[in-house]
Amino acid sequence: MQEPFKVSIRVKPYEGRQRFLTQRIGKETIIQVECPTQTIRDPDTYEQRSFAFDNVFNEGESTRDIYDSSIQQMIYDCVSQGYNGTILAYGQTGSGKSYTMFGNLYDPLVENDGLVSMVLDQLFQMNVKISISYLEIYNEQIRDLIGDQVGLQLNEDPIKGVMLQDVQEFQILTIDQAKSIIINGNQKRVMAATNANQFSSRSHAIIQLFVVNQQYQCKLSLVDLAGSEKANVNEGSKGIRQMEGANINKSLLALGNCINMLACDQSMKKFVPYRDSKLTRLLKDSLGGNTKTLMIGCVQQVVQCHEETINTLKYASRARAIKKKIVQNIKINDVSNCNCNSENASLLQAEIEALKQEVQYQCQLTEEELEIRLNLKQIDQLQFQNREGLEYLLQQINSEMIDEDRLKNEIQQYERAINENERIKQELISQLQSKRKERTDPKDVQIEMLKKEITFLRDQIKQKDQVIDSLKQEKDNTKQSRPHTSYQETDRSKMNKENSIEIDVRKDSLQYCGSSKSIKQPTNREEDQHLQKLNKARDNYKIFRAKMIQLQEKMNYYTKNEIQLNQNQLKEIIDLMNELSTQNCPILKQDEEMIIYFQKFIKSQTQKSQQQINQNNQITIQNNQNNQIATPQQRSRSVNPNPIRGKGTSQHQRKPLQPTNQSPMNRQLFSNHSKQYQQLVQKGKKESCPTPQNKQKFILDYVKKMENPLPRGSNKSPLQSFSSDNSEKDDIIKRSFVQKVPFQSIQ
Ligand SMILES: Nc1ncnc2c1ncn2[C@@H]1O[C@H](COP(=O)(O)OP(=O)(O)OP(=O)(O)O)[C@@H](O)[C@H]1O
């Protein structure tokens, strides 16, 4: 059943001293009651502000009037239908909360019952069993006002809701017995004289009545909150009073935060911070849970209390926006109504789950994230206040008694503040999101790093492009200064290999390289071809780099997470390496080093994978040394890098090469290797008898050559040796890092 949070306001009568003071400063009272609305007027500016409540009780109305009009029915419903109920007195210190709840406790000569006695009277007339517990929350400690125990612990039971450990519950049989328990409790309650109230309650008092009738049971809570107070209420008093005041304000602020959150639209409803204080934990059911609740806001009408009265009215009208879902309680031993009980339990269970999730979520957050969330919370509160202020000002627009310019000015200020806060809020949210992303997805960080690397490389390429452009420019200039006929006369066929262009990608320049003997100038057409090659080589290098990064990323991931690659993953890596080796471009020293690192990684992974297979299948597999992955240059003469294909074959049975990649280049490499292998075998046949041992020796020699393609003592790199390959001789762009002699024709 949907149940609104009901709110009534009680206006304290105008007392003699207050009346005297108010009259002396020439001001009238500030409150005007037109039930159910209440209008409050600023004593200085005469601005009016209206609030609407379920009931407003003016100074002439008694506690009995309040009871009859808004409480009697509620108590009847709770008891006869099994709903929990809470009556809560809220207001500034001295505004009449205790007077409303307990009557005139301190003057036995004045016969005046409060709401507590009236509730008890009614219950005793309803023929129900009643147990009572009475406690106070003082300085964030719960104290049993019947059993005297201090520091009671709170528990949350999925069925019974919020429970107090070790609290004394006293079954009451007569109304006098009940009243004497309450009077005893009140005497133990912490009271003190403050500037605002001679008998000020310094604690929140909570009476809990557990009521059972034939069919239902319910819990009724009667709460007299400590008064909200400004710091100057206790001016001059230090130590205990100050600490009390701080604790009272803190718990009332927590109560306000819960009310604000509960009053939000369902769509905006977030986590309700019940755990911020003992008071909100204890009142959790009464605020947002399975309870019919009535708040009585106590206010004073004297001008001196204008600010506090406005605050109380705001607080109360916010609470009125809370909507709750309540369910009936059955008697614990009544199984016929177990559906209601389970509904209640599942509601509470859902709340517990939500709480658990929130706690779990908060535990994962970093300090930075927690701080941002705190800032966000504060901004939300500020925005709430700003919007309220703005709403109030907008309401005033139609009022005739106001200064329009001032109002417009104030509205603008509020709007500016709201916009600015909204901007800050969005910033904080995006900060929070990026922090969360960093925490939850380290891959994103890697991607970010790679993106940076790509940008860096792009910049480098750009620089190189600029160099190329400037060279082009220079070339054009040279062209113009040369007689046109000399180009036509150039015989390309006469150009020897030494006149080829080489690119030194390690330097930020492009150089023509050739022997100092060569005197021929390249023709116009040749130069264009060179430039084309150069561009192609640069494009190929870009693709090569992208593939390198892809591979690097994968390997980093595997290494970082200590993942042992399975056959498929290994194959994927090897395929990527093969793709890399087919890229026709010059490479840098650092690329070469990286390739060597890749080779080592694949080799170690292959070995691990072999060991794993051996262990699992109990099959002895030969040491697969050929599973190295080649640099682009080694690749041209290396054996098949795929460990899967060579697996399980004996050395003399093994077929020489099986290209994994069926690109034309690979096919050619494959046939080259086959030829070499066949030549070796033929040589072996000629030199000695073709015994299996001889064959094996030749094959081993061949494999050795493949693994160590350079002669011992040679200080040439594999890349250098590649440049002497016949098949590449005509290729103008050599993959070479040899020292280059600048070619004078560029000038
Ligand atoms: N409606 C009322 N009619 C007559 N006297 C009242 C009324 N309300 C309050 N008073 C008197 O005002 C004084 C302060 O009231 P009370 O102690 O109830 O305030 P309070 O809000 O509980 O203050 P605190 O928060 O400091 O405990 C008391 O002397 C009380 O008798």
The ligand as an SDF file (V2000), in Angstrom:
LIG
                    3D

 31 33  0  0  0  0  0  0  0  0999 V2000
    1.9250   24.7390   23.0030 N   0  0  0  0  0  0  0  0  0  0  0  0
    2.4460   25.1700   24.1360 C   0  0  0  0  0  0  0  0  0  0  0  0
    1.6790   25.7550   25.0690 N   0  0  0  0  0  0  0  0  0  0  0  0
    2.2220   26.1980   26.1710 C   0  0  0  0  0  0  0  0  0  0  0  0
    3.4970   26.1150   26.5150 N   0  0  0  0  0  0  0  0  0  0  0  0
    4.3160   25.5480   25.6470 C   0  0  0  0  0  0  0  0  0  0  0  0
    3.8570   25.0380   24.3980 C   0  0  0  0  0  0  0  0  0  0  0  0
    4.8910   24.5220   23.7530 N   0  0  0  0  0  0  0  0  0  0  0  0
    5.9560   24.6690   24.5380 C   0  0  0  0  0  0  0  0  0  0  0  0
    5.6360   25.2810   25.6730 N   0  0  0  0  0  0  0  0  0  0  0  0
    6.5760   25.6060   26.7360 C   0  0  0  0  0  0  0  0  0  0  0  0
    7.7900   26.0360   26.1580 O   0  0  0  0  0  0  0  0  0  0  0  0
    8.8990   25.5590   26.8710 C   0  0  0  0  0  0  0  0  0  0  0  0
    9.8110   24.7730   25.9720 C   0  0  0  0  0  0  0  0  0  0  0  0
    9.1240   23.6920   25.4630 O   0  0  0  0  0  0  0  0  0  0  0  0
    9.7970   22.2740   25.2350 P   0  0  0  0  0  0  0  0  0  0  0  0
   10.6880   21.9140   26.3490 O   0  0  0  0  0  0  0  0  0  0  0  0
    8.7350   21.3270   24.8970 O   0  0  0  0  0  0  0  0  0  0  0  0
   10.6540   22.6040   23.9880 O   0  0  0  0  0  0  0  0  0  0  0  0
   11.5220   21.5980   23.1360 P   0  0  0  0  0  0  0  0  0  0  0  0
   11.2330   21.8780   21.7330 O   0  0  0  0  0  0  0  0  0  0  0  0
   11.3400   20.2210   23.5990 O   0  0  0  0  0  0  0  0  0  0  0  0
   12.9730   22.1060   23.4610 O   0  0  0  0  0  0  0  0  0  0  0  0
   14.3200   21.2630   23.4560 P   0  0  0  0  0  0  0  0  0  0  0  0
   14.5560   20.8520   22.0980 O   0  0  0  0  0  0  0  0  0  0  0  0
   15.3450   22.2460   23.9340 O   0  0  0  0  0  0  0  0  0  0  0  0
   14.1360   20.1440   24.3810 O   0  0  0  0  0  0  0  0  0  0  0  0
    8.3320   24.6910   27.9810 C   0  0  0  0  0  0  0  0  0  0  0  0
    8.3360   25.4390   29.1700 O   0  0  0  0  0  0  0  0  0  0  0  0
    6.9380   24.3910   27.5560 C   0  0  0  0  0  0  0  0  0  0  0  0
    6.0660   24.2620   28.6840 O   0  0  0  0  0  0  0  0  0  0  0  0
  1  2  1  0
  2  3  1  0
  2  7  2  0
  3  4  2  0
  4  5  1  0
  5  6  2  0
  6  7  1  0
  6 10  1  0
  7  8  1  0
  8  9  2  0
  9 10  1  0
 10 11  1  0
 11 12  1  0
 11 30  1  0
 12 13  1  0
 13 14  1  0
 13 28  1  0
 14 15  1  0
 15 16  1  0
 16 17  2  0
 16 18  1  0
 16 19  1  0
 19 20  1  0
 20 21  2  0
 20 22  1  0
 20 23  1  0
 23 24  1  0
 24 25  2  0
 24 26  1  0
 24 27  1  0
 28 29  1  0
 28 30  1  0
 30 31  1  0
M  END
$$$$
